[in-house]
């Protein structure tokens, strides 16, 4: 089985990140293939409302890991904390 890991970085909003994760979760492997998907999402100090919305959504999926960064660490550092 192939393992696939995706790292996403969120800042400010939540709609596009949730849509992206939904799309990834809906992926089907090619016929005769299988994969194990893990999704790592870090939030770079979005508003509390967005953080709560993301946390509530991601809590439903055991293969989605969510991390809150309490300051905007930028692109590279935000990903490296996943």
Buried (B, 14 or more C-beta within 10 A) or exposed (E): EEEEEBBBBBBEEBEEBBEBBEEBEEEEEEEEEEEEBEBBBBBBBBEEEBBEBBBEBBEEBEEBBBEBBEEBBEEEBBBEBB
